[in-house]
Amino acid sequence: MLQTIVLALMQSVTEFLPVSSSGHLILTPRLFSWADQGMAADIALHVGTLFSVMLYFRRDVCFILKGSLDIAKRHFNLPQALFVLKLGVACIPVFLIGAVCHSYISEHFRSPKIIASTAIIFGILLYAADKKGKNEGNIETMTFKTALLIGLAQTLALIPGVSRSGITMTAARALGINREESARFSMLLSIPTIGAAGCLGIFEILTEPVGQNLSASMISLGMLFSFAGGIAAIGFLMRWLKTSSFAVFAAYRVLLGIVLFYLF
């Protein structure tokens, strides 16, 4: 029970902050001497936060649904249809690379040293992009090229410790998207990305229950906690970015990496 609650709260806090939820979910069991909960359990906890982002950005979700209907009707030039197409373009790279490399990454890239290295490297990149990036662009003016570049950057998040939200916000800031819009696009991009990963995780749980250290009931409880915590975490980040930068998150990543190198 304690492990489930701790992992769920860790997931909800770190999924939307640019500090790597996957990295924390791998490291937390090690720090508490728990057995690794497994990739499928990690993804199941992500599903809880998926519902939280859909609820928080429910107006955007409705906008996306309208855009999807417009695309089905071949009305491609409407604002909502263009919005959906940009999200689609940004999702293509991670879907393709994830489908090919998922098994290899889950087997070979879940080590503390890799997490420590990526935490530091991408923390520095986040700070640099946020400091030097322009603060003028938004999702509406974003080009398909920009969406694709953010999507290509997102593929790096397949490596634990990089942070899906962190790398997409870093790329968006480097490309001139303002802080709030960078976070908003990253959150909305998580819907299809985490949704696809969640489907894969559910499939693994149903077909390969052996090796999963959390029961189905415990995973369900974790999803509930991660959903509630996700709402709070998103609200905090969006309020924070109205007046502050990503510097504190970049500093945390660097300090985290240093501590991990010391511990492991």
ABEGO torsion letter per residue (X at the ends): XAAAAAAAAAAAAAAABBAGAAAAAAAAAAAAGBBBAEAAAAAAAAAAAAAAAAAAAAAAAAAAAAAAAAAAAGBAABAAAAAAAAAAAAAAAAAAAAAAAAAAAAAAABBAAAAAAAAAAAAAAAAAAAAABBAABBAAABBAAAAAAAAAAAAAAABBGAEAAAAAAAAAAAAGBBAAAAAAAAAAAAAAAAAAAAAAAAAAAAABABGBABBAAAAAAAAAAAAAAAAAAAAAAAAAAAABBAAAAAAAAAAAAAAAAAAX
